[in-house]
Amino acid sequence: MTGTTDIERSSTPEFWGSRRVLVTGGNGFLGSHILEQLEALDAHHVLAPTVAEYDLTDAEAVRNVIRDTSPDIVIHLAAEVGGIGANREQPGRFFYANMVMGVHLIEEARRAGVEKFVQLGTICAYPKHTPVPFREADLWNGYPEETNAPYGIAKKALLVQLQAYRAQYGFNGVYLLPVNLYGPRDNFDPRSSHVIPALIRKMVEAVEEGREEVVLWGTGKASREFLYVEDCARAVLLAAEHYDGPQPVNVGTGSEITIGDLADRIASEVGFAGRLTYDASKPDGQPRRCLDTSRALESFGFRSSVPFEDGLRRTVAWYRDHRLESQGRRPIARATATQSNPVESEH
């Protein structure tokens, strides 16, 4: 369906029940929530292989996973990603891994006659000084923020591939630009986590240890937009079912908060009453991030539904309930940042 609407929509068991769905990165943060929602939709043929089974940076492994799973729909979530520190330490790896995974998957899916390919992009692909709110038409109007440009450009190149494949082969690939995600099962490893889980962990530990100070990277003046992970999972499935267009689509809430205000809210939520100190010698990343989300509503009926205060409360509660498990998780990124005590800002 390529028409537009301003009415919110729902995913349907009738669509998902008969299709074979391959979810790369299905064992990760967003992927786990997508799998849960697919199960609730009575999707009976969902495949989410692990990196141990198929290393998607290897072309032969990509050919094998498409051959072995014979999917009707591919939802490509797998990525190597981290915060500012991880991106500064291994920019080459982040460029290569994310580019090569997507390039090979799109090609093999096209060759196999896959019905639909859903590619997750990144808000890091936008130019550093994009006017707020970010509109999809601004995507090519400048170079991304330097610390995450290799990752962002690799992801953005996959949009070009999908559009080229649509023009030449009629391949139905759609491209989503989700804003920064947060929620239960996030990555709380301080070497690679983004700002919300990093701050939650740091402040919970500060309360327990009786510390009076938490140090944050940057000035606290940069702004970010955050989307609750269950909302994002719902958006991905709506796009897979209802959107067949060539244009990229922002997925977010349409509202922003400064890192300083965010830190204050998390401190209040976890009961940290000490000082928040900002290390301005460390980068802020992109100055502001806030999306125009009108295309998502018009194209496939998505609007975020979880208020930030509720989502933050649920995330803190999940971390406290699953603390040992979450701290024992391997970081999403294979690279590790050198940062230890300071909390870095998120991309």
N, C-alpha and C positions, 0 to 999 in steps of 0.2 A: 504494500500500500504506500503510495507516494503523496497522497493528498495531505492537506493540513487540517488541523482541528484545534480548538482551544478548550477541548473537553478532556478531563483526565480519563485515562483508560486503565484496563487491567489485563494481565496475562491470562490465557485461557488453557485449561487442561486439554481441550480439543486440539489445540495447536501442538502442544508439547508431547502429548501422550504417544504419538505415532512416529516421532522423529528421533534419530540417533544424534546425540549431542556430545561433541568433544570439547571439554573445558580444559585448556592448558592453564597451569597454575591453580588448578582446582583445590589443591591442598593448602593454598596460601590464605591470606587475610580475606580479600574480597571473594576469592573463589569458594571458600568454605560457606559463605553466606549465599552465594549463587546456587551451590549444590543443595542447600537446605530449601531454598525457594523452589527449585526444580522438583524436589521430592514432594513438596506440598502441592505442586501442580500435577502430580501423578505422571511425571516424566519417567518412563520405564527403561530408557536406553541412554543413560548418562555415563560417560567415560571420563575419568580424571586421572590419567596416569601420572606417576611421579617422575622426577628428574632421574632417579636411579633406573627407571625403566626405559625412558627415552630422554636423552640429553638433547634438547631442542637447538643447541648451538651446533650440532653435528647434522650435516645435510642428509646423511643416510638414515639417521634416527628419525628425522622428520618424515622422510619417505615411508619409513616403516610404520610410524604411528598413524599416518593417514591410511595406509594400506590395511593395517591390522584393525582399525576401528571403523572404517567405512562411514564416516559421519555425514549426516545431512546438514548439520550446522556446526561450525567451529566458533567458539568464543575464546579468543586469544588474550589471556590475562598474564601469562608467564612473563616475568621481567626480572632484570637485575637492577635494583634501585636502593638508594639510601638517602641520608640527609646530606647537608652541605659538606661535612667532613669526608664522608665516603666518596662523594662525587669529586672532590678536590684531589683525593689520593689516587683514584684509579679511573680517570676519565676515559682512557683508551678502552678499558675493559667494558665500561658501561656503554660506550658507543658500539663496540663490536658485538657484544652479546645481544643487545636489544635489536640492533639492526639485522643481524644474521638470523635470529629466531623468526622475526616477522617476514623477512624476505623469502625464506625457504618455505614457511608454512603457507603463505599466500600462494606461492607458485605451485606447491604440491596440492593444495586444496583446489586450485583452478584446474590443474591437470586431471584431478579425480572427479570433477563435476560436482563439487560441494554446492549445495543449494544456497547457503548463506554464510558469510564470514563476518564476524563482529570483532573489530580491532579496537582495543583500548589504547588511546593515546595518553598524553600527559599535559597538564596545565603548564609544565615547564617549557613547552614548545612555543609559547607566546613570546613576542619581543619583550625585552627588559622593561621598556617604558610604554607598554600598551596603555592607552587611555582606559579608565575605569568607567563603566563596566566593560570587561573584555567581550568583544563581539567576534564571532567566527571569521568575519571578513578581515579582521586585523591580524590574522595568524601569520601572514607573510610580510608584514610591514616593518620588519627589523630583526635584529639578531637577539636570541634569547639571553637571559641573564648568564653571565660568563661561567659561574661555577657549575651550572647544570645544563649548559648548552650541548655538550656531547650527547647526553641522554635525551634531551628534548629534541634535538635535530634528528637523531636516529629514529625516534618515534614518529616525528613529523614526516620523514621520508616515506614511511609506510602508507600515509594518506595519499601521497603521490602515486605510489605503486597501485593502490586500490583504485584510484580514479583512472589510471592508465589501463588497468585490466578491465575495468568496466567499459571504457571506450573501445578497446580492441577486441575483447573476448566476451563482453556481456556478463562479466563475473560480478555477482551481487555481493559486494563487500561494503560494510558501513563502518564509520569511524566516529568514536566517542571521545570527548575531552573531559574526563572527570576532574573535578577540583580535588583538593587534599581531603583524604578520607580519614575517619577515626571511628572507633567503636570497639566492642568486644573482639578479642583474638588478635588485636593489633600487635605489632612488633615492639616489645618493650626493652630490647637490647640496647644499652646506651651507646654502643659503637655504631649503630646504624639506624636507630629509630628516628622518627620524625617528632615534631615538637610536642604534640599532645601526649603521646605515651611517654616521651622522654621527661616531660615536666611532671606528669603524674607519678612516675617511679621516683624521680629525684625528690619530690616534695614529700611523698609518703615516707621515704627513707630518712629525710631530714627530720620529720616529726618524730619518728621512732628513735633516732639517734640524738635527739635534743639539739640539733644544729640550729644556728641562728641566721644562716645565710645560704642562699642558693644563687649560683652564678649562671647567667644566661648569655649566650652568644648574641652579639649585635647590640642595637640601641633600644629595642623594644618598640620602635616606631613603625616598623614594617607591618603591613596588614595581610591577612590571609582569610580565605573563605574555606569553611569546613563542611563536609557532607557526611552524614551518618552512613556507615557502611551498608546497612540494610536498605536504605533508600537507593544507594548506588546499585546494589544488586538488582533491585526492582527495575531501575532504569535500563540496565543492560538487557534484561529479559524483555522489557517492553520494546526496545529498539530492535531486538532480534525478531520479534513477532510482527511489529507494525511499521518499521521504517525500512525503506528500500532506496533511499536517496544517496547521491554522490557527495553531498556536502558534509563537512564535519559538524558535530553537534556538541555544544557545551552541556555538561551535566553537573549541576550544583544547586545552591540555595538562592543565589543572588544577593547575599549579604556578607559583609566582611567584619573582621575584628582585628585590632592591633595585637601584636605579640605581647605587649605590656598588659593590655586588658585581659587577654587570655590567661597570662600567668597569674594575674590577680584572682580570676575566677577559679582557677585550679587550686590555688593556695587556699581560698575560702572553702572549696569543696572537700579538700583533704584535711583541713584544720592546721595548715602551716601558717604561723603568725610571725615568722622571722622576716629578714630583709631579702628583697630580690635585687641583686646587683647585676648591672649590664656591662659586659666586656665589649666596648665599642671598637676594639682592635680586631674583632672577628666580624665576618660579613653578615649583613642582614639578608642577603639574597635579593630577590625581586622586591622593589619598594612596596608595591600594592598588588593584591589579587582579589578580584571580585568579578563574577561572570554575569553576562546577559544570558539568561536561561530560557528566553522566550521560544527559541527554536525547538527545544526539547518538548515543550508543551504543545506547540503547534504540529510537530512532526510525528510524535508518537505518544502524546498524552501524559508526559511525566511532569510531576511537580513534587518537590521534596515535602515530606510530611512530619519528620521528627524534629521538634524544636531543639536548638543547640543546648539549652539548659538540660533538657531531658536526656539527650544523647550523651552529654558529658557526665551526668550522674550515673547513667548505666555503664559507661566505660570505666569510671572509677570503681564502681561496685564490682564489675567483672574482674578487674585487676586484683582487687583485694581478695576475692573469692578464689582466684586461680593464680595466685602470685608465684608460687613455686613452679608451676607449669609454664607460665608466661616468661619467667626469667630463664628457664632452661631451654627455651626455643632457640633454634639456630636463627641468626639474623636473615632477613629476606635477601639482603645483598651478600654476595660472596666476598666482596671487598669489606674491609673493616676500617673505620675511621680511627684516628689516633686520640680523639677527644675522650677524656675520662670524666673529670669533675664538672666542667661547664656543660650546660645544656644548649645544644645548637638549635638554631631556627630551622624550620622545615622548609622544603622547597614548595 
